[in-house]
């Protein structure tokens, strides 16, 4: 399903974080801990964040439909 932000008409992607880890204090294991790899990949692939944004907690927006699709195919 393709989603767009009603305010700016950008394409929205929601992904789970690809990194695994644990809390160093409690020792609890969390299967997903961050989106740094996704953000770094976007910066390398698309450059500065003028055509994409990391909104938070796995939510990314893309101005270009093709960039959105490429991201979804890579990280879904």
C-alpha positions, 0 to 999 in steps of 0.5 A: 500500500502506498502512503502519502503525507497529506500535508506535503504529498511526500511518499511515506515509508515505515520500516523496522530497524535492521540492527539487533542489540541489547540494553547494556543496563538491563541486559534485555535483548531487543530485536530492533534498536535503530535506523542508523543504517537506513539513514546512512544508506539514504545519505549515500544514495540520495545525498543531503536530506532535501528529497527525503526525511527521517521523521523518527521511529522508522518513518521516512518520507520521500519527495520522489516516488522512485526514491521511495520505491527503491528505499522500500525494496531495499529495507522492507 
